[in-house]
Amino acid sequence: MHKSRAGWLGLCLFVASASLAQVVSPVEIKDPALRTLQQQYMDDLSRAGEDILANHFDYPFYLSRKLDLDQAQQQIADQSSIRFDSYNGKTVLAITGNYYAAYSAQKISPGQRARSTFLNVVMPILKAAVPRFQNNQHVQGFAVEISHHIMGKVMGVSIERPENLMVFLPRNGALKLLVAKDETAQQAALLQGEVFLNAQPISIWLNDAVPPPAADANANSNDHADDTSTNAKSDPTQTGAGIVSTGNGSGPPPSAAPTPLTPLKPKEPPAPPPRDTSTQALSALQLSDQPVVDQIVKELEAQAHFVAYAPPKFVAFRQGIYLELSLNSTLPVSAAGSRYKLAATAFDDHVAHLIRPLLAYFKDAQDFDGIGFSTTIHLAGKSAASTSEAVEFFFPLSSLRCYEKYDCTGQQLLDAGTVLINGERVALDLQIAEGGSSH
């Protein structure tokens, strides 16, 4: 009897901790008023998290503190997402997550992608969260931000990249949306809010037979130049064109109630051949690229502060070859703090400024996999022994190219790479490390 009771108690504790894991801790919220609300309604927030995750989504979905993580990163990342936040001066219940579905950019227009993720992910989230807060006078609206993926081609090369959908609804609009009896009432409720796709305003039309307005066309031209059809209409009977029917032959005809678009499952790219990281291969690469390396040292020394006794060299790292640069980073005394703050400041103030000048020397490099920045951090005016920290940043070339073109943030670059502090791998969050807000 005692064992059974202990097992039941353990199960209850597990369920409770799992639900709380989806809710941002009050101590992490900077605004005092929002922090108070977070503490006061923790039970409702955690139950909303349970209800959200009880849904069956067509593709893997995770509540997440960060958007645009790949699935392997997401599985080990912080999944606390549900929180009170501010949007345009309004107090809102905010929920973020990553949805691992990929749409064809050529065959499914931005408006259709937004509609599909709204119906398949945002609506279930609203149905789970809104009823628990519909009478809460503190909540003035609901903001849901979801990252999905799109597949397309740039200069003939197939790529897959994240695309972020953000939906804001005032409280009355959210309630009207959920109690609406027909599509017309739902559409009217949805138009009370605001929708953004990659930060560009867009309109979601629940019936794709309605021609999309100019806002959709603007979003297409701003962010999706590789889309071949910007105003394509949904045809639920079409197959083999990036749109798959989900109907079962019953119910109203497609023209009256078109079925949601079904995202394409991303195809697994063929595995590249293993990189030869033998000593002989490293020596040969060093010899062939030494003139470029010497030019880098000569022309970038003033801003890079290379370590004289450790010239740039190619090294084996995580089954790949990286060009490792040894640097000295001298930071102002105001940067003093934890080793994480020092590492974050060194990245922002020193390493990040070297990336674009450095990549100019390797326009079409394919004979190595990434670049490593190994820097010893000192505080200006302090002895090296008292302030020195050894930090290494290893970044794949693909992520560096993304950052070079302003398609990725510094945080996304760090998340895609490997950071070591004094030889130990760490996760480095720039905002938290440097004392900024995490919201």
matplotlib code that plots the C-alpha trace (Angstrom):
import matplotlib.pyplot as plt

x = [0.0, 2.8, 4.6, 1.5, 0.9, 4.5, 4.3, 1.1, 2.6, 5.7, 3.6, 1.7, 5.0, 6.3, 3.2, 3.3, 7.0, 6.4, 3.6, 5.6, 8.5, 6.4, 5.9, 8.5, 9.6, 8.4, 12.0, 13.0, 10.5, 12.0, 8.8, 7.5, 3.8, 4.2, 6.2, 3.5, 0.9, 3.1, 3.4, -0.3, -1.5, 1.1, -1.5, -3.6, -0.6, 0.7, -2.7, -2.8, 0.5, -0.8, -3.8, -1.6, 0.7, -2.3, -3.1, -2.0, -0.1, 0.6, 4.3, 6.6, 5.8, 7.6, 6.9, 10.2, 11.9, 13.7, 12.5, 14.3, 16.1, 16.7, 14.9, 18.1, 18.8, 15.1, 15.0, 17.7, 16.7, 14.6, 11.0, 9.5, 7.4, 4.1, 4.3, 2.7, 4.3, 3.6, 2.6, 2.0, 1.2, -1.2, -0.7, -0.9, -0.6, 2.4, 3.2, 6.1, 7.0, 8.7, 6.7, 8.8, 6.8, 8.4, 6.4, 7.5, 8.2, 7.6, 4.2, 2.7, 2.4, 3.2, -0.4, -1.2, 1.7, 0.5, -3.1, -1.9, 0.2, -2.6, -5.2, -3.0, -1.0, -2.2, -5.9, -5.3, -3.1, -5.8, -8.5, -6.3, -5.3, -8.1, -10.8, -8.6, -8.1, -11.3, -12.6, -9.2, -9.3, -5.5, -5.2, -5.9, -4.9, -3.1, 0.1, 1.3, 4.5, 5.3, 8.3, 7.8, 10.2, 10.1, 12.0, 13.1, 16.0, 18.5, 20.7, 19.8, 20.7, 18.0, 17.8, 15.5, 15.0, 12.8, 9.8, 8.1, 4.4, 3.1, -0.6, -2.0, -5.7, -7.3, -9.2, -12.6, -11.4, -10.0, -13.2, -15.3, -13.0, -13.5, -17.3, -17.9, -20.4, -19.3, -16.3, -17.5, -17.7, -14.3, -12.8, -14.3, -12.8, -9.4, -9.4, -9.6, -6.0, -2.7, -0.7, 3.0, 5.1, 8.8, 7.9, 5.9, 2.2, 0.0, -3.7, -4.9, -8.0, -9.7, -11.2, -8.5, -11.1, -11.0, -8.3, -5.5, -5.2, -2.2, -0.7, 0.0, 1.6, 3.8, 4.9, 5.7, 7.9, 9.7, 10.8, 10.2, 11.7, 12.3, 8.5, 7.2, 3.6, 2.7, -1.1, -1.7, -5.1, -5.6, -7.0, -7.7, -8.0, -4.6, -1.8, 1.9, 2.2, 3.0, -0.7, -2.1, -5.7, -6.7, -10.4, -12.2, -14.9, -17.5, -18.7, -19.1, -17.4, -13.9, -15.1, -17.3, -14.7, -11.2, -9.2, -6.0, -2.8, -0.6, 3.1, 5.6, 7.8, 11.4, 13.5, 16.7, 19.7, 22.2, 25.0, 28.2, 31.3, 33.3, 36.0, 39.6, 41.0, 44.3, 47.5, 48.5, 45.2, 45.6, 49.2, 48.3, 45.5, 47.8, 50.3, 47.9, 46.1, 49.2, 49.4, 45.8, 46.5, 49.5, 47.5, 44.8, 47.4, 48.9, 45.7, 43.5, 46.1, 45.0, 41.5, 42.1, 45.0, 46.5, 48.6, 52.1, 53.3, 50.1, 49.6, 46.3, 46.2, 43.8, 42.7, 40.4, 37.3, 34.1, 34.7, 35.5, 38.3, 38.3, 40.7, 41.6, 42.6, 44.2, 43.3, 43.7, 40.5, 41.1, 37.8, 36.9, 36.8, 33.0, 32.8, 33.9, 31.6, 31.0, 33.0, 29.7, 29.5, 33.2, 32.6, 29.5, 31.2, 34.2, 31.9, 29.9, 32.8, 35.6, 34.9, 31.7, 33.4, 36.0, 33.5, 32.6, 36.1, 37.4, 34.9, 35.9, 39.0, 37.1, 34.3, 33.8, 35.7, 34.8, 38.0, 37.3, 34.2, 34.3, 36.3, 37.4, 38.2, 40.3, 40.6, 42.2, 40.2, 41.8, 40.4, 42.1, 44.5, 44.2, 46.8, 46.4, 46.6, 43.6, 41.2, 42.3, 39.6, 40.2, 37.1, 36.8, 34.1, 33.8, 31.3, 30.3, 30.9, 27.2, 26.2, 28.9, 27.6, 24.1, 25.4, 27.5, 24.3, 22.4, 20.0, 21.0, 21.5, 24.6, 22.6, 21.6, 25.2, 26.2, 23.4, 24.6, 28.3, 30.2, 31.4, 34.1, 35.1, 38.4, 37.9, 34.3, 31.4, 28.7, 25.5, 25.9, 22.8, 23.9, 21.0, 21.2, 25.0, 25.2, 22.4, 19.7, 16.1, 15.3, 11.9]
y = [0.0, 2.4, 1.6, 2.2, 5.5, 6.6, 5.7, 7.7, 10.7, 10.4, 10.4, 13.5, 15.3, 14.4, 15.7, 18.9, 19.5, 18.8, 21.3, 24.0, 23.4, 25.0, 28.2, 31.0, 31.3, 34.6, 35.5, 35.7, 38.4, 41.9, 44.0, 44.0, 44.1, 41.3, 39.3, 39.7, 38.4, 35.5, 34.5, 35.0, 32.8, 30.1, 27.4, 28.6, 29.1, 25.5, 24.0, 26.0, 24.4, 20.9, 21.6, 22.9, 19.9, 17.5, 18.4, 16.2, 18.3, 17.0, 17.6, 17.9, 21.0, 22.3, 25.2, 27.1, 30.2, 30.7, 30.5, 29.1, 26.3, 23.1, 20.1, 18.6, 21.9, 22.2, 18.8, 20.0, 23.7, 25.6, 24.8, 27.4, 29.7, 30.7, 34.1, 37.5, 40.1, 43.5, 44.2, 47.8, 48.9, 46.0, 43.2, 39.9, 36.2, 35.4, 31.9, 31.0, 27.7, 25.8, 23.8, 21.3, 21.4, 22.6, 24.2, 24.5, 28.2, 27.6, 25.9, 27.4, 31.2, 33.1, 33.8, 30.1, 29.1, 31.6, 30.3, 26.7, 27.3, 29.4, 26.7, 23.8, 25.3, 28.8, 27.9, 24.8, 27.0, 29.6, 27.0, 25.7, 29.1, 31.6, 29.9, 29.9, 33.7, 34.9, 36.6, 37.8, 41.6, 41.8, 40.1, 42.5, 40.1, 37.0, 36.9, 33.6, 33.4, 30.2, 29.3, 26.9, 26.1, 26.8, 25.0, 26.8, 27.5, 30.3, 30.5, 26.9, 25.6, 24.0, 25.5, 25.2, 28.2, 29.2, 31.6, 33.2, 33.8, 36.1, 36.5, 39.1, 39.1, 41.4, 39.5, 40.2, 39.2, 35.9, 35.1, 35.9, 33.7, 30.7, 31.0, 31.9, 29.6, 30.0, 31.0, 34.6, 35.3, 33.7, 35.9, 39.0, 38.2, 37.5, 40.8, 42.5, 41.4, 41.8, 39.1, 39.3, 36.9, 37.5, 40.9, 41.9, 42.6, 40.0, 39.0, 35.5, 34.6, 31.5, 30.8, 30.9, 31.5, 35.2, 37.0, 38.1, 41.9, 44.0, 43.2, 39.6, 40.7, 43.1, 40.4, 38.2, 40.8, 41.7, 38.4, 35.7, 36.7, 33.0, 32.2, 31.3, 31.9, 34.7, 34.6, 30.9, 29.7, 26.5, 23.6, 20.8, 18.2, 18.9, 16.6, 16.5, 20.3, 21.1, 20.8, 17.5, 16.8, 16.0, 15.5, 12.1, 12.6, 13.8, 17.3, 20.4, 20.7, 22.2, 25.5, 26.0, 25.0, 24.4, 22.0, 23.3, 22.9, 20.1, 21.0, 18.9, 16.8, 17.9, 15.5, 14.3, 15.6, 13.0, 12.6, 14.3, 12.2, 12.2, 15.0, 13.7, 15.3, 13.3, 15.1, 14.8, 16.4, 19.3, 19.9, 19.9, 22.4, 24.6, 24.6, 25.5, 28.3, 29.7, 32.7, 33.7, 33.1, 35.3, 38.0, 37.8, 38.2, 41.2, 43.0, 42.3, 42.5, 46.0, 44.8, 41.1, 41.3, 38.0, 36.1, 36.3, 32.9, 31.0, 31.8, 30.8, 27.1, 24.4, 22.0, 19.0, 19.7, 17.6, 15.6, 18.7, 21.0, 24.5, 27.5, 28.4, 32.0, 32.9, 36.3, 38.7, 40.5, 43.5, 44.6, 47.7, 47.4, 47.9, 44.5, 42.8, 40.1, 36.4, 34.4, 34.3, 38.1, 38.3, 35.7, 37.5, 40.9, 39.5, 38.1, 41.3, 43.8, 41.8, 38.5, 39.5, 42.4, 40.1, 37.8, 39.7, 41.0, 37.5, 35.8, 38.1, 36.0, 32.8, 33.6, 30.0, 27.9, 24.3, 22.6, 23.3, 23.4, 26.4, 29.0, 28.9, 32.1, 31.2, 34.3, 35.2, 37.8, 40.5, 43.6, 46.9, 47.9, 44.6, 42.0, 39.0, 36.5, 38.1, 38.5, 36.1, 33.8, 31.5, 31.4, 29.5, 30.0, 27.4, 28.3, 26.3, 28.2, 27.9, 29.7, 32.3, 33.0, 33.4, 35.9, 37.7, 38.3, 39.6, 36.6, 35.3, 37.2, 36.9, 34.7, 32.3, 32.1, 31.2, 28.6, 27.0, 26.9, 25.6, 27.8, 26.7, 28.6, 27.3, 24.1, 23.4, 23.6, 26.2, 27.6, 31.3, 33.6, 37.1, 39.0, 37.0, 37.0, 40.8, 41.6, 42.3, 41.3, 37.8, 38.9]
z = [0.0, 0.9, -2.4, -4.4, -2.7, -3.2, -6.9, -7.3, -5.5, -7.7, -10.8, -9.6, -8.9, -12.4, -14.1, -12.1, -12.8, -16.5, -16.8, -14.8, -17.2, -20.0, -17.9, -17.5, -13.9, -12.4, -11.3, -15.0, -15.8, -15.4, -15.3, -11.6, -12.6, -15.1, -12.6, -10.0, -12.6, -13.5, -9.8, -9.1, -12.0, -12.1, -11.7, -14.6, -16.8, -16.1, -16.8, -20.1, -20.9, -20.2, -22.5, -25.3, -25.2, -25.1, -28.7, -31.5, -34.0, -37.6, -37.1, -34.0, -32.0, -28.9, -26.7, -26.7, -25.2, -28.5, -32.1, -35.1, -33.4, -35.3, -33.8, -32.2, -30.5, -29.5, -27.7, -25.2, -25.1, -22.6, -23.3, -20.9, -23.1, -21.5, -19.9, -19.4, -21.6, -23.1, -26.7, -27.9, -24.3, -23.7, -21.2, -23.1, -22.5, -24.8, -26.1, -28.4, -30.1, -32.9, -35.4, -37.5, -40.7, -43.9, -46.8, -50.4, -51.1, -54.8, -54.5, -51.3, -51.1, -47.9, -47.2, -47.5, -45.2, -42.6, -42.9, -42.5, -39.4, -38.0, -38.4, -37.4, -34.5, -33.4, -33.2, -30.9, -28.7, -28.4, -27.7, -24.8, -23.4, -24.0, -21.9, -18.7, -19.0, -20.7, -17.5, -16.3, -16.5, -16.5, -19.8, -22.7, -25.5, -26.7, -28.7, -30.3, -32.2, -34.1, -36.2, -39.1, -42.1, -45.8, -48.5, -51.7, -54.0, -54.0, -57.1, -57.9, -54.4, -52.3, -48.8, -45.8, -43.5, -40.7, -41.1, -38.1, -37.8, -35.1, -34.3, -31.9, -30.9, -28.4, -25.7, -27.3, -30.7, -29.4, -27.6, -30.7, -32.8, -30.5, -30.2, -33.9, -35.5, -39.1, -41.2, -41.8, -38.0, -37.5, -40.3, -38.7, -35.4, -36.9, -38.6, -35.2, -34.6, -36.3, -38.1, -39.1, -41.2, -40.7, -39.2, -42.3, -41.9, -43.6, -43.7, -43.1, -45.1, -43.8, -47.2, -49.8, -52.5, -51.3, -53.3, -50.9, -50.5, -51.2, -47.8, -48.9, -52.1, -50.2, -47.9, -50.8, -52.5, -49.3, -48.0, -50.7, -53.9, -54.7, -54.6, -58.0, -57.2, -54.8, -55.1, -55.7, -54.5, -52.6, -54.4, -51.9, -54.7, -56.1, -55.3, -56.2, -56.1, -52.5, -51.5, -50.2, -49.7, -46.2, -46.9, -46.6, -49.1, -46.6, -45.6, -47.8, -51.1, -51.2, -52.6, -49.5, -46.9, -48.3, -46.2, -44.6, -46.6, -45.5, -45.2, -47.0, -44.9, -45.4, -47.4, -45.7, -47.6, -48.7, -46.2, -47.3, -47.6, -44.4, -44.3, -44.3, -41.1, -41.1, -40.3, -43.9, -45.1, -42.6, -43.7, -47.4, -46.8, -44.7, -47.5, -50.2, -48.2, -46.5, -48.8, -48.0, -44.3, -44.4, -46.1, -43.4, -40.7, -42.4, -43.3, -40.3, -37.5, -36.4, -35.5, -34.9, -32.5, -33.4, -31.0, -32.5, -31.3, -32.5, -36.2, -37.8, -38.7, -39.9, -37.1, -36.9, -34.9, -34.6, -37.7, -39.7, -40.6, -39.1, -39.6, -36.0, -35.3, -31.9, -30.7, -27.7, -26.6, -24.3, -22.8, -20.8, -17.1, -17.3, -18.9, -15.6, -14.4, -14.8, -17.4, -19.4, -19.5, -20.6, -23.3, -24.6, -24.6, -26.4, -29.1, -29.5, -29.3, -31.0, -32.7, -34.5, -36.1, -37.7, -39.4, -42.5, -43.3, -42.8, -45.0, -47.9, -48.2, -48.6, -51.1, -52.4, -49.8, -49.8, -48.6, -44.9, -42.8, -40.5, -38.6, -34.9, -32.9, -29.8, -27.7, -24.4, -22.6, -20.5, -18.8, -19.6, -16.9, -15.0, -14.6, -17.0, -14.1, -12.3, -15.3, -18.1, -19.5, -22.5, -24.8, -28.1, -30.7, -33.5, -36.3, -39.4, -42.7, -43.5, -40.3, -40.9, -44.4, -42.9, -40.4, -43.1, -45.2, -42.2, -42.4, -38.9, -35.7, -33.5, -31.1, -33.9, -34.9, -31.4, -31.1, -34.4, -33.3, -30.3, -27.5, -25.0, -21.9, -20.3, -22.3, -21.2, -23.6, -22.6, -23.9, -24.3, -24.3, -25.1, -23.5, -20.2, -20.1, -20.7, -18.2, -20.8, -20.8, -22.0, -23.4]

ax = plt.figure().add_subplot(projection="3d")
ax.plot(x, y, z, "-o")
ax.set_aspect("equal")
plt.show()
